[in-house]
Amino acid sequence: MGRLEGKRAIVTGAGSGIGRASAILFAEQGARVFAIDKNQAGVEETVAAIKQAGGVAHARAADSGSEPEVKAFIAEAVETLGGLDVLFANAGISGGVVPLFEQTVEQWQEILRVNLIGPFLAIRHGAPHMVAQKHGSIICTASVAGIRANAGGNPYSASKAGVVSLVQTSAYSLTGTGVRVNAVCPGLIETGMTRPIFDSARERGTDHKIGQINPLQRAGAPAEIAAMALFLASDEASYVNGQAFAVDGGLSASHPYAGRMRLS
């Protein structure tokens, strides 16, 4: 029996990258999945892959930072699936790396709308269904950029730091309900959002240096983040609440240092 056997799950940002890997893994582990993404073609590809493997999934195109659209897809998912046990608020945007003095209010507003208000909306409209049944797991995608500086641009990093705080405060707001709220904080993962970094390195012939500053000295894969999301979604994490887990090869474990440390 799968680790999510019989569970009903929503995954946002499921059209590619971490969201796609998570939706597919959740389905492989027995969940019925409602997959959400702004990219309709992408999310339909995800659902097609799930169905081809024998899983159950539904695709919807929606903006996870729009309250009317979030309310609509959560209501539809609950009606279609018969309830809601897992909600992975994964959708996000990077906004690129823009020098501080060139950033605009509009850029900040859009990044915060998708990356921080989006997870809030997922909790705001998803948690009541879980509270009614006295159990549920909500997972939000934060980032190592929300834990330490220099892993992303200013607005992106601030939005992800906000997600870490959101899961902590929401866990306490939901005290006694049986609903858990946690975050996963990816390091450098090759996804559609980060592809320009990888493509640029390959063009320069320096792709062997990608991820060199973490102790594993490599980048991560979407499946490695999906594995953490699966744990948090499952009953194995029944006593895990209000936490933010870095999955980053060890990058956030250290302060900056120059040179390689001696082993003896």
TIDOPA-42501 format. One line per field, with one value per residue (C-alpha): residue number from 0; residue in one letter; x, y, z. Coordinates in Angstrom, 2 decimals, decimal comma, padded with zeros to 5 digits. Example, Ala and Ser with C-alpha at 12.3 -4.5 7.8 and 13.67 -1.06 7.14 Angstrom:
BEGIN
k: (0_1) $
r: (a_s) $
X: (012,30_013,67) $
Y: (-004,50_-001,06) $
Z: (007,80_007,14) $
REM end
This chain:
BEGIN
k: (0_1_2_3_4_5_6_7_8_9_10_11_12_13_14_15_16_17_18_19_20_21_22_23_24_25_26_27_28_29_30_31_32_33_34_35_36_37_38_39_40_41_42_43_44_45_46_47_48_49_50_51_52_53_54_55_56_57_58_59_60_61_62_63_64_65_66_67_68_69_70_71_72_73_74_75_76_77_78_79_80_81_82_83_84_85_86_87_88_89_90_91_92_93_94_95_96_97_98_99_100_101_102_103_104_105_106_107_108_109_110_111_112_113_114_115_116_117_118_119_120_121_122_123_124_125_126_127_128_129_130_131_132_133_134_135_136_137_138_139_140_141_142_143_144_145_146_147_148_149_150_151_152_153_154_155_156_157_158_159_160_161_162_163_164_165_166_167_168_169_170_171_172_173_174_175_176_177_178_179_180_181_182_183_184_185_186_187_188_189_190_191_192_193_194_195_196_197_198_199_200_201_202_203_204_205_206_207_208_209_210_211_212_213_214_215_216_217_218_219_220_221_222_223_224_225_226_227_228_229_230_231_232_233_234_235_236_237_238_239_240_241_242_243_244_245_246_247_248_249_250_251_252_253_254_255_256_257_258_259_260_261_262_263) $
r: (m_g_r_l_e_g_k_r_a_i_v_t_g_a_g_s_g_i_g_r_a_s_a_i_l_f_a_e_q_g_a_r_v_f_a_i_d_k_n_q_a_g_v_e_e_t_v_a_a_i_k_q_a_g_g_v_a_h_a_r_a_a_d_s_g_s_e_p_e_v_k_a_f_i_a_e_a_v_e_t_l_g_g_l_d_v_l_f_a_n_a_g_i_s_g_g_v_v_p_l_f_e_q_t_v_e_q_w_q_e_i_l_r_v_n_l_i_g_p_f_l_a_i_r_h_g_a_p_h_m_v_a_q_k_h_g_s_i_i_c_t_a_s_v_a_g_i_r_a_n_a_g_g_n_p_y_s_a_s_k_a_g_v_v_s_l_v_q_t_s_a_y_s_l_t_g_t_g_v_r_v_n_a_v_c_p_g_l_i_e_t_g_m_t_r_p_i_f_d_s_a_r_e_r_g_t_d_h_k_i_g_q_i_n_p_l_q_r_a_g_a_p_a_e_i_a_a_m_a_l_f_l_a_s_d_e_a_s_y_v_n_g_q_a_f_a_v_d_g_g_l_s_a_s_h_p_y_a_g_r_m_r_l_s) $
X: (000,00_001,26_002,24_-000,63_-003,15_-006,68_-005,58_-006,88_-004,26_-003,92_-000,54_-000,01_002,72_002,26_002,99_006,74_009,68_009,07_005,29_005,21_007,59_005,50_002,16_003,49_005,05_001,91_-000,14_002,36_001,93_-001,84_-003,18_-005,81_-004,32_-005,78_-002,96_-002,93_-000,75_-001,07_000,42_-002,47_-000,38_002,16_-000,35_-002,18_001,12_001,60_-001,87_-001,40_001,77_-000,07_-002,95_-000,60_000,98_-002,43_-002,99_-005,95_-005,50_-007,32_-005,79_-006,87_-005,29_-005,35_-003,37_-002,40_-001,98_-005,57_-008,08_-011,12_-009,20_-007,82_-011,29_-012,65_-010,07_-010,11_-013,91_-013,80_-011,12_-013,06_-016,22_-014,43_-012,25_-014,74_-012,51_-008,97_-006,13_-003,00_-002,40_001,02_001,23_004,25_003,64_006,20_008,20_011,77_011,54_015,14_018,11_017,67_020,03_018,44_018,19_016,59_013,81_010,31_007,31_005,45_008,10_007,90_004,12_003,95_006,55_004,92_001,48_002,46_005,08_003,62_000,00_-000,51_000,40_-001,66_-004,68_-004,12_-004,11_-006,99_-009,30_-007,93_-007,51_-011,23_-011,97_-009,25_-010,35_-013,83_-012,42_-009,83_-006,78_-004,74_-001,28_-000,41_003,03_004,42_007,48_009,85_013,58_017,04_016,88_014,41_016,88_020,17_021,18_022,68_020,55_018,10_017,04_015,72_011,99_012,23_014,20_011,85_008,84_010,34_011,32_007,67_006,61_008,75_007,05_003,65_003,90_005,12_002,38_-000,30_000,61_-000,17_-003,28_-004,53_-003,74_-005,93_-007,40_-005,27_-004,04_-000,26_001,55_005,18_007,56_010,22_013,18_014,87_018,43_019,60_017,29_017,13_013,61_012,03_012,60_016,33_017,02_018,74_021,42_022,07_021,91_024,34_026,80_026,61_027,23_030,36_031,48_031,31_028,34_030,66_030,83_027,06_026,37_030,06_029,62_027,44_029,02_027,52_028,93_026,05_022,64_019,48_016,69_012,94_012,42_014,58_012,27_009,22_010,52_010,50_007,04_005,84_007,12_005,42_002,18_002,19_001,10_004,76_005,08_002,10_004,11_005,87_004,34_005,38_008,79_010,85_013,13_016,13_016,80_019,91_022,90_023,95_024,27_022,41_024,29_027,29_028,42_030,59_034,22_037,22_038,93_038,44_038,46_041,05_039,84_042,50) $
Y: (000,00_003,49_006,05_008,31_005,57_006,98_010,58_013,50_016,05_019,41_020,39_023,88_024,72_021,17_021,92_021,42_021,01_020,34_020,51_017,97_015,61_015,89_015,36_012,25_010,88_011,56_009,66_006,80_006,56_006,25_009,81_011,17_014,41_017,74_019,40_023,21_025,44_028,63_026,70_024,57_022,51_021,78_020,68_018,52_016,80_016,09_014,59_012,55_011,04_010,17_008,54_006,63_005,13_004,10_006,96_009,28_013,00_016,08_019,15_022,76_025,95_028,63_031,48_030,44_034,08_035,03_034,61_033,96_031,31_029,68_029,53_028,03_025,28_024,27_024,05_022,04_019,71_019,07_018,32_016,13_014,22_014,12_016,01_017,26_015,66_017,21_020,67_021,43_025,19_025,00_027,56_030,36_032,73_033,98_037,49_037,20_038,95_042,71_045,19_046,64_050,21_049,04_047,03_048,40_048,29_046,43_043,67_043,30_043,22_040,50_038,27_038,65_038,05_034,70_033,46_034,58_035,62_032,47_030,10_032,23_031,84_028,10_027,90_030,35_028,43_024,90_024,56_024,91_021,69_019,93_021,44_020,03_016,51_017,11_016,22_017,37_018,36_021,66_022,03_025,28_025,74_028,24_028,32_028,43_032,01_032,62_031,29_032,90_035,76_035,43_032,55_034,77_038,32_040,66_040,32_036,56_036,02_038,22_036,34_032,99_034,20_035,20_031,66_030,26_032,63_031,88_028,15_028,75_031,21_029,24_026,07_027,93_029,55_026,02_024,75_021,83_021,28_018,33_020,27_020,43_023,18_022,82_024,17_022,67_024,93_023,80_024,71_024,94_022,63_022,38_023,46_025,71_028,65_028,00_026,63_029,84_029,35_025,80_026,61_029,51_027,31_024,62_027,16_028,35_024,80_025,39_023,18_020,99_023,91_024,06_023,49_023,46_025,55_023,02_019,96_017,55_019,78_019,32_020,71_018,88_017,32_017,98_014,39_015,05_017,87_015,78_013,09_015,56_016,80_013,19_012,64_015,81_014,83_011,34_010,08_009,33_013,06_013,06_014,85_017,31_020,78_024,39_023,48_024,54_021,85_022,74_020,29_021,94_019,61_021,27_024,79_026,52_024,61_026,93_030,50_031,56_030,51_030,76_027,63_023,99_022,95_020,45_016,95_016,40) $
Z: (000,00_-000,87_001,73_000,61_-000,10_-000,15_000,37_-001,66_-002,66_-004,38_-005,84_-007,25_-009,72_-010,98_-014,62_-014,29_-011,95_-008,27_-008,62_-011,44_-009,62_-006,45_-008,18_-009,93_-006,72_-004,68_-007,25_-007,33_-003,56_-003,80_-003,67_-006,01_-007,26_-008,32_-010,27_-010,68_-012,85_-014,89_-017,80_-019,01_-021,42_-018,71_-016,10_-018,62_-019,43_-015,72_-015,39_-018,57_-017,11_-013,89_-015,75_-018,04_-014,91_-013,61_-011,19_-010,71_-011,40_-012,62_-014,28_-013,85_-015,16_-012,47_-010,94_-007,41_-006,38_-007,26_-004,44_-006,67_-008,59_-005,44_-003,89_-007,09_-007,56_-003,90_-003,94_-007,17_-005,82_-002,61_-004,59_-007,14_-004,70_-001,84_000,56_001,04_002,99_001,47_000,03_-001,45_-002,13_-004,39_-007,14_-007,29_-009,47_-009,17_-010,58_-011,74_-010,15_-010,45_-008,71_-005,56_-006,84_-010,09_-008,44_-008,71_-006,42_-009,16_-009,22_-005,46_-005,50_-008,15_-006,49_-003,08_-004,63_-006,08_-003,61_-000,27_-000,71_-002,80_000,08_002,46_000,17_-000,01_003,79_004,15_001,84_002,16_005,91_006,80_004,91_006,88_010,19_009,60_009,33_012,12_010,06_007,09_005,93_004,26_002,72_001,33_-000,84_000,72_-000,18_001,30_000,02_002,84_005,42_004,36_002,06_-001,43_-002,71_-004,60_-005,38_-002,68_-003,33_-003,93_-000,73_001,29_-000,06_000,89_004,36_004,65_003,73_006,57_009,00_007,50_008,17_011,72_012,61_010,78_012,67_015,89_014,43_013,78_017,27_018,29_014,82_013,75_010,70_010,20_008,26_007,18_004,55_002,35_001,49_-001,73_-002,56_-006,18_-008,13_-011,91_-012,83_-015,41_-013,08_-012,66_-016,16_-017,36_-014,68_-015,83_-019,54_-019,12_-017,22_-019,89_-022,63_-020,78_-020,07_-016,32_-015,50_-013,37_-010,93_-010,34_-006,66_-005,77_-002,61_-000,80_000,88_-001,69_-004,43_-006,83_-007,66_-006,67_-008,70_-008,40_-007,26_-004,19_-003,10_-003,92_-001,56_001,35_000,37_000,34_003,87_005,13_003,37_004,84_008,24_008,94_009,67_012,06_014,78_012,47_012,50_011,99_010,57_007,53_006,13_003,99_001,16_-000,20_-000,07_003,19_001,77_004,61_007,33_007,24_007,43_004,47_004,63_002,34_001,14_001,99_005,65_006,71_007,50_010,17) $
REM end
